[in-house]
Amino acid sequence: MTTELNPALPTSTPRRPRGASPVTRSGWFRACWRWHFYAAFLVAPVLLILAVTGLIYLFRFQLEPLIHADLMKVSTPSADVIQQPYASQLAAVERDFPDARVVSMTEPRSEGRSTTFSLTMQDGSTRDVFVSPYGAEVLGSLDPDRTLSGYAVRLHGELMAGTWGERLIELAACWAIVMAITGYYLFWKGRAARSRQGRTLRSRHAQVGVVAGVGLLFLLVSGLPWTGFWGEKAQSLASSRGTSFWSLDHGAISDPTSTLDESLPHSHATDVPWAQGENPVPRSERPLGGSGERSVANVDTAVAVAAEEGLRHPMTVALPATGDGVFSVIGFAFDAPSDERTVHVDRFGGDVVSTYGFEDYPVLAQVVAHGIGLHEGRSFGPWSMVGSALMCGLVIASCLTGPLMWWRRRPAGSIGAPRGRMPLRGTPALLVGLLALGVLLPFFGASLLVVVLLDQLVTRRVPALAERLNAS
């Protein structure tokens, strides 16, 4: 393998004269242009999907009630009609779905909205059931994976292609970092070219990219903990060092369904995690002298107790999954990750068994929680949503103007990739940087190695292929 990365460079390319400076302005510019071009070829389609689905998910609480108004909205009754207890609403759901297990209940987000119950069906699928809080009437149900935001989430996470889709997104994220870095270099060095007459599209692409690149880099980095390969390996490494990326509640007894989304504390498993190994998982104490089979407290008790503990409405209540389980009440923290808090309530006596909140997270998990809040545009209220929506729009614009520029400038019969070499021989720091990036992001390192091998073993030996790939 040579130390100069130059995929698809034909053998007829003139060599640098002996004694010439290895790092010239044109060499750096054309090399960055070439790698920006190839990175964009892989990245742009995936980023376009991520930006569009991210925009949908960002406004899911506004879009879904419009699409499913018959389920999610209710008419406000007269003043003498009061809201029915959540226990009565739960009983109505259990009557209509006797073979399902009710996992959680989420309070109405505002007046005129329905109560949501998340169910696990006999076949393992999930349903969201909507109940009028005034008449305890079941309005209907939805498969959360088949709503607009449900499709958006699955596309955003795995392109609806399982592990392969997840890996492709992670690969694209790695190369998007390369695309952003080379794009900034091109922006700085290409000022004169953009000022020429007829370069309007290039100038607009650069202006959009210089703003979008900052947000894009942040979104990529903050999204890495979710990835199936990098995120899993990084979490394993963090756990071995006595910390964690995630807020692992040692006592929650809920299953993560569509209702328990990213605006809630992130782990609600029965397993005792790394930091709480000495603490028992909270259980409800059966009353002495009785059978212990009947629950004295109910979902309304859990909400009232959690409110006394300072949790914010609307709350989500994960129902006990076992006979000695607890009500796990999760406070609303959509706009403030530092307000994340869960209160576990005894199902028999209604006492607080334990609490778990942001202050109990390891420092790394606190950082990740704030990063996720910013990633989803919810940490600073409406301003975050506006900023995230603007960023999604700029990424979409970059993904459209870039291919349009290429389409206009490509030579007939050629892909039109810019020619250029990465001057690794004269800049050891660049080689070290690439190696470090390849180790930090294994998918990038492996794919870079594949590109170099294809260049050395295939492209350089087939001049006709090289001519088809490169611009004249």
N, C-alpha and C positions, 0 to 999 in steps of 0.2 A: 504494500500500500504506500502510495506517495503521501507526502505531508501537505499537498495542495489539493483542496477539495474543489473539484470542477466537474460535476456530473454532466455527461453528454457533450463534453468539449471535443470537437473534432481534432484529429491529429495534425491537421494543417494549420492550426492556430500558431501564429508567430510566437517564438520564445522571447523572453525578456533579455535584452542585450546584457552581456557580461558587464558587471560593474554598475549597472543601473540600480537605483534605489528600489528595494523590494516592496516598499509601501508607498505607492503613488496615489494621488487623489483619485485618478481615474480607475485604478485597480480596486481600491476600496469601494468606490461608488458602484462600479459595475458588478463587483462580487456581491455586495449587499442587495443590489437590485435583482440579481439572479436568484439569491436565496429567498428574498422577499416574494418573488414571483412563484417559485416552487412551493414555498410554504402556503401561500394564498391558494394555490390550486387544490391543496388538501383541506385547508382550513375554512375557506369561504363558505362552501355549502353547509358544513356543520355549524359554523357560527351563525349563519342565517337562520337555521332551524332553532338553535338555542336562543337567539335574540327574539324571534317571534313567539316561541313558546314561553319564554321568560316574561314577555310583555303580557301574554294572556294570564299567566299565573299571578303576576303582579296585581292584576285587577280582577282576580277571581271572585272576591267578595262583592264586587259591583256587577260583574257579568252574569254569574250564575243566578242571582235572584231575578234578573231580567229574563233569562231563558226559561227558568222554572218558577215563574211567579206563582203558579197554582199550588206549588209545594212549599215554597220558602217564604211567601208573604201571606199574611192573614189580615182580614178586615178588623179594624179596632172597634170593639163593640161599645155599647152604651156605658155610661159611667157606673151603673149599678152591677155590671158584670165583672167578676173578679177572675184573676188568673187561677187556674186549677193547680193543685199541688203536683210537683214533679212525680210523686209516687203514683198518682192517678193517671198521669200521662204514660208512665212506664207500664202500668197495668194494661192500658189500652193497647200498647205495642205488643205486649206478651200475649194478649188475646188474639190479635191479628196474625202474629207470627209465633205460634206455640212451639214449633220445632227449632227455632233459632235461639241463639244465646245473645243477650243484649250485653255489649261490651262497654259502652259508655253513653253518657248523655251530655249534650252541650246546650247551655242556656241560649235563649234567643239573643242575637247580637244587638237588637234594638227593638223598640216598640213596633208592632206590626210585623214581626218576623216569627217564624215557627221554631219550636224546639226540635233539636236533631238528636236522634238515637242511632248509634252505630251497632250493627248486628253482624254476627258471624253465622252463616247458614250451615246446614248440615253437610253440604258439599265442599265446605271450606271457603266459599266466596263471601263477599261482604255486601251489605246493603246499608244505605243511609235512609232512615225512616223519619218522616217529618210529621209533627203533631201540632195541632192548634193548641196554644197554651190556655185558651179560654174555654173551650168545650171538651178538652181532652179527646179530640177527634183525630184519628189517623188520616192524614191528607194524602198519603201515598209514599212511595219509596223510589230510590234510584240506585243503580250500580255506580259507585263513585268512580270506577275506572272508565266508565263510558260517558261521563260528562265532558264538557269542553275543557275544563281545567284538569280533569283526569287524564284525558288524552295528552294535554300539554305536559303534564308531569311525567308521563311515561316516555314521551318523545324527548323531553329535556334530560331525562336521566339515562335512558338507554336506547333511544331512537326506536323504541318498541321492537327491539331485536335481541333482547336478553343480554347475555354476557358479551357477545360480539359487538353489539351496539354500544355497550358501556365502554369496552376497550377502545373502540373507534373514537368515541368522544374524548377519552383520556389522551389518546394519541394526538388528536386535533388540538387539544388544549396545550400540549407540549410544543407543538409547532406554531401555535398561535403566539406563544411567547417569543419565538424566533421572528415571526412576522412583525410583531409590534416593535421589537428592538431594531431590526433592520429598517422598518418603516420610519422610525425617528431619525436614523442616520440619513436616509434618503431625503427626509423633510429638510434637515439642516443643510445638506450639501446640494440640494436641488433647487435652491432659491432662485438662482439665475434662470434655470430652465423654465420654471413656472412663470417667470415674469415675461417670457416671450409671447408674442401675439399667437393666438390659436391654441394656447395651453390652458384654456378655461377649465376643462374637465379634470386635468391633472391637478390644477391648483385647488379646485373644490375637493377633490379626493384627499389631498394633503391636508387641507384645513380641517376637514371632518376627522381625518385619521389622527391628527395631533391631539385632538380633544378626546376622541373615542379610545385612543391607545391607553391613556391613564386609567380610565375606568375598566377597560378590557383586561389590563394586567391585574388589577385588583380583583375583578370577578374570577379570573382564571386561578389566581392564588387562593382566594377564599373558597373556591369550589373544589379544590384538590382534596380536602379531607373527605368529601363524599365519594370519591372515585373508588372503584372496586379493587384496583391493584395498588396504586400509590397510597390511597387512604388507608387500606387495610394494613399494608406494611408499616406505614408511619404510626398507626395506632398500636400495632404490636410492639414497635420499638419504644413508643411512649410508655406503654404498659410495663415493659421490662425495666424502665427507668423510674417506675413509681409514680407515673402521672397518666393523663388521659386526654384525648381530644374531645371527649364527650362527657356530658353531665350524667354520670351513671348513678341513678337513684337506687339506693340499696333496698328500697321497700316498695316500689310501685308494683301493682299487681295487674296491670292492664296490657292489652295487646295493641300494638301501634296500627290503627286503622286510619282511614282518610280523615276522620275528625281530629285525631291527635297529630296535627301537622306541625310544620317547623316553627310555628309561633308558640309552641309549648316546649317544656323541658324535653330534652332529646332522647332520653332512654327511659323506658318504663318496663323493664324486664324483671322477672322474679329472681334471676341469678344474682348472687352477691358479688359485686365487682371488686376491682383491685383495692380501692381505698377503704372499703367498708367490711373487709374480711373478718374483723373482730366483732362486728355488730350483727345481731340477729335480724332477719327479715321480719318486719312488723306483722303481727298476727292479732286477730281479734280474740279477746279473752271470753270464753264461754261462761255464762253466769253460773254460780254455784247453786246446787240444789235443783236445777232444772235440766231438761233434756238438751238444752243448748242448740236446738235446731232452728228455733225461730229468732229472726233478727228483730231487735227492739228498735234500733235506729234504721232510718231509711235514707233515700237520696236527698230528701228535703233537710233532714237532720245534718247530713254531711255538708250541704251548701251553707246552712246557717252557722255551723261550727267554723267552717273555713272563712266565712265572712267576718266572724269575730276575731279570727287570727290575722285579718288584714288582707286577705286575697281579693283581687279585683274581679269584678264581673265584666263580661260573661265567663262563668267558670265551666270547665269540663270535669265531669265526675266519671272516673273509671270504676265500674262496679266490681264487687268482690268476685274473683274467679274461682274461689274455693270456699268450703264451709267455714273456714277460720280466716278468710281473707279480710281486707279492709276496703273502705271507700277511699280511693286516691283522688283527691280534689286538686285540680291544676288551675291556678289563677291565670287570668288573661295577662299576657305579657307581649302582645304583638308589637307594640311600639317601644318596648324597653326591655331588652334581654336581661338587664340587671334586676328586673322585677320578677323574673322566673322563680316560682316557688310552688311546691306541692305539699299538701297537708294530708296525712293519712289518718282516717277516722275509724275508730272501732265500730264494727257493724252491730254490736250488741249494746254497748253502753253509750255510744256516741262520743266517747272521749278521744282526744288527740293522741294517737299512738306515737307518731313522729312527724317531723317536717324535714323537707329537703329543698334548698333554694340556691340561688346564684352564689351566695356567700360560701356555700359548701363545695362548690366546684373547685377542682384544681385550677391553678392559674392558667395553664394551657387551655383548658376547657372554657374558661372565661373569655380568653382571647378569641377562640374559635366561635363562641356564642355571639360575640359582638361582630365578628367577621360575617357570620351567617345573617345576622340582622341587617347589616349593610348590604350584603349580597342580594337579599330579598327586598330591599327598599322599605324597611319597616322600623328602623332604629330611631328615626327622628320625625315620625309622623308624616304629614303630607309632603314635607320637603324631601324626604327620602324617596317617596313614591315618584315625585316629579323628577328628581335626579335620576332614578333608575329607569324611568320611562324614557327620558331624554337620551340616556346612555344606550338603551336598546335601539332607539331610533337611529342614533349615530352609527352603531355597529351595522344595522341593516343597510344604511346608506353606503358605508364603506364596502360592504359585501356586494353591492350592486354596481357602484361606480368603478371598482377595481376591474371586474370582468369586462365591463363596457370599454374601458381604456384598452385592455388587451385585445378585444375584438376589433377595435378600430385600427390598431397599430400592427397586428400580426401580419407577416408576409404571406403571400399566397403559397399554399402547399407546405407550410411550416407552422409549428406551434408558436414559434417566435420567442423562445426563452432568451433573455439577455445573456450575452457572453461575459465571463468574468471568473477570476480565481480568488479564492480566499488566501491572502498572503501569509500563510502560516509559518513559512521558513523565516521570514524577517520579523515576525511578531510572536514570540513564544507565549506571551501572555494570552493571545487569542486561542492558541492550542490548549493551554491550561484551562481557559474558560470553557471551551467546548467540552473538554474531558470532564470538568466539574459538573457542567450542566447535564452531561450524559449520565453521570453517576447519580446526581440528584433526581433526575427524571429518566428512569430506565427506558421507558417507551421511546423517548427522544433519542437516547444513546443507541438503542438497538436499531431503530429505523434509520438513523444517520449512517450507521455501519452498513446497512443494506444498500443505501443509496450509493455510498462510496464503492462498495463491491460491484454493484451493477455498472457503475461508471468505469471501473478499471477492467472488468472482465467481459462486459458486453458492449457498452456504447462506444468505447474507444476502438473496438475491433470491427465495428460496423459503421463505416463512414456515412452510408446512406441514412442510417438511423440518426446519426449525429446531426446531419443536415436537416432532417425533419424536425428535430427538437429545437435547434438553435436559430436565432435570428441571423439574417445575413449581415 
